[in-house]
Amino acid sequence: MMTKENTLFAIIGLLVGLITGFVTANSINQSAVVQPVPGLQAPGQQAAGLPAGHPSVPGSQGGSIPEVQAAIEKAKADPKDFEAQMKAAELYYQIQRFDGAIEYLKKANELQPENYEVMLNLGNANFDAGKYDEAEKWYTTALTKRPDDGDARTDLGLTFIFRSSPDYDRAVQEFQRVLDANPNHVQALQNLTVAYTKKADAANAAATFARLEQIDAANGALPQLREELQKLQNK
């Protein structure tokens, strides 16, 4: 199966941890590692190559064009073959063709509509395609199956930050729900700090930042988050 891994991106000077990548069957979601990336950049929006700061995606080195074409032909030849649909989606994802990945993930979803990993990957692929409303739909559907998946719920919260009309209150709600279950969820703490800062809620941003700093003092996002928080407090 394909699951989510880690990538790095920035949002108006505030760094939010999230990674998307299709990996092998026994992989698990990992906590985000956030590093400074200059400028405004959302995941999946660079036409060539991976986003700046993105680590290599496991397995992506083997995604040659002939391999992709062969996988697509196999998936088309046998539309009832679940694994073939998943392989085509995986290879499309590796070459940053997110619409193609979404197409074959939807075919896989038709074959196995209750498959959690397919739902989750539809959220991931739509997120990287910049289709945040659609990503919200798939993350929400996945979370009806596994409501305690803190990583997926954190990603759901991010869809409300990155859309053209952000809903920071809803993002806060989702991140806080993750932290209610796991107070030390680093990615949720990072993103909650961002959401509060974007809301200009200096008190809650400072309190959340302090929690993050206490449990992960080596976190690479701390200097950037501290700088943005200080700007807010100085206004």
Residue pairs with C-beta under 8 A, 6 or more apart in sequence:
1 24
1 25
1 86
1 117
2 22
2 23
2 86
2 89
2 90
2 93
2 117
2 121
3 22
3 23
3 27
3 28
3 29
3 117
3 120
3 121
4 19
4 20
4 21
4 29
4 120
4 121
4 124
4 151
4 155
5 19
5 20
5 21
5 23
5 27
5 29
5 30
5 57
5 58
6 17
6 18
6 19
6 21
6 30
6 31
6 32
6 33
6 55
7 18
7 19
7 20
7 21
7 43
7 50
7 51
7 53
7 54
7 55
8 15
8 17
8 19
8 32
8 33
8 34
8 35
8 37
8 51
8 52
8 53
8 54
8 55
9 15
9 16
9 18
9 37
9 41
9 42
9 43
9 51
9 53
10 16
10 36
10 37
10 38
10 39
10 40
10 41
11 40
11 42
11 161
11 162
11 194
12 40
12 198
13 224
13 228
14 194
14 197
14 198
14 224
14 225
14 228
15 34
15 35
15 36
15 37
15 190
15 194
15 221
15 224
15 225
16 32
16 34
16 158
16 161
16 190
16 191
16 194
17 31
17 32
17 33
17 34
17 186
17 187
17 190
17 191
17 221
18 32
18 43
18 127
18 154
18 155
18 158
18 187
19 30
19 32
19 54
20 43
20 44
20 124
20 125
20 127
20 128
21 57
21 58
21 60
21 93
22 57
22 59
22 89
22 90
22 93
22 94
22 101
22 121
23 57
23 58
23 59
24 58
24 59
27 58
29 149
29 151
29 152
31 185
31 186
31 187
32 186
32 187
32 190
33 220
34 190
34 219
34 220
34 221
34 224
35 53
35 220
35 221
36 220
36 223
36 224
37 51
37 52
37 53
41 51
41 52
42 130
42 162
43 51
43 127
43 128
44 51
44 96
44 98
44 127
44 128
44 129
44 130
45 51
45 130
46 52
46 96
47 96
48 96
49 96
50 56
50 57
50 96
57 94
59 90
59 94
60 94
63 91
63 94
63 95
65 95
67 91
68 88
68 91
68 92
68 94
68 95
71 84
71 87
71 88
71 91
72 88
72 91
72 92
72 100
74 81
74 84
74 87
74 88
75 81
75 84
75 85
75 87
75 88
75 104
75 107
78 84
79 85
79 107
80 111
82 108
82 111
82 112
85 104
85 105
85 107
85 108
85 111
86 104
86 105
86 108
86 118
88 100
88 104
89 100
89 101
89 102
89 103
89 104
89 105
89 108
89 121
89 125
90 101
92 98
92 100
92 101
92 103
92 104
93 101
93 125
93 128
98 125
98 126
98 128
98 129
99 129
101 121
101 125
102 122
102 125
102 126
102 129
105 118
105 121
105 122
105 125
106 122
108 115
108 118
109 115
109 118
109 119
109 122
112 118
114 145
116 142
116 145
116 146
119 138
119 141
119 142
119 145
120 138
120 139
120 142
120 149
120 152
122 138
123 135
123 136
123 138
123 139
123 142
123 152
123 155
123 156
124 135
124 155
126 132
126 134
126 135
126 137
126 138
127 135
127 155
127 158
127 159
127 162
130 162
132 159
132 160
132 162
132 163
133 159
133 163
135 155
135 159
136 156
136 159
136 160
139 152
139 153
139 155
139 156
139 159
140 156
142 149
142 152
143 149
143 152
143 153
143 156
146 152
147 153
148 181
150 178
150 181
150 182
150 185
150 188
151 187
153 174
153 177
153 178
153 188
154 174
154 175
154 178
154 185
154 187
154 188
154 191
156 174
157 170
157 171
157 172
157 173
157 174
157 175
157 178
157 188
157 191
157 195
158 171
158 191
160 166
160 167
160 168
160 170
160 171
160 174
161 168
161 171
161 191
161 194
161 195
161 198
166 198
168 195
168 196
168 198
168 199
169 199
171 191
171 195
172 192
172 195
172 196
172 199
175 188
175 189
175 191
175 192
175 195
176 192
178 185
178 188
179 185
179 188
179 189
179 192
182 188
183 211
184 215
186 212
186 215
186 216
186 219
189 208
189 211
189 212
189 215
189 216
190 212
190 219
190 221
190 225
192 208
193 205
193 208
193 209
193 212
193 225
193 229
194 225
196 202
196 204
196 205
196 208
197 205
197 225
197 228
197 229
197 232
199 205
200 232
200 235
202 229
202 232
202 233
205 229
205 232
206 229
206 233
209 222
209 225
209 226
209 229
212 219
212 222
212 225
213 219
213 222
216 222
